[in-house]
């Protein structure tokens, strides 16, 4: 697989690994998300391990891939923080409107 494809897979693998200790929408923890990553990229664990070994043995290529992964994760984090900020702002506005409406009722 290409370096870009490997960077995408590793990004999702890091996310899947980090998601293990967070409750999902069914309130379950310790869910193994790796099979979902394999399914997304139409690979299996053996293909991933072989490609990972290939790039690990070529340290310059692997460092380049890891820099891409780091950048992707940073961008995802920034986007997530922006979404949280927008959601918090909307909630604050909604609380203010609700408070104003309650005051008008008196």
Secondary structure by P-SEA (a helix, b strand, c coil): ccaaaaaaaaaaaaaaaaacccccccccccccaaaaaaaaacccaaaaaaaaaaaaaaaaaaaaaaaaaaaaaaaaaaaaaaaaaaaaaaaaaaaaaaaaaaaaac
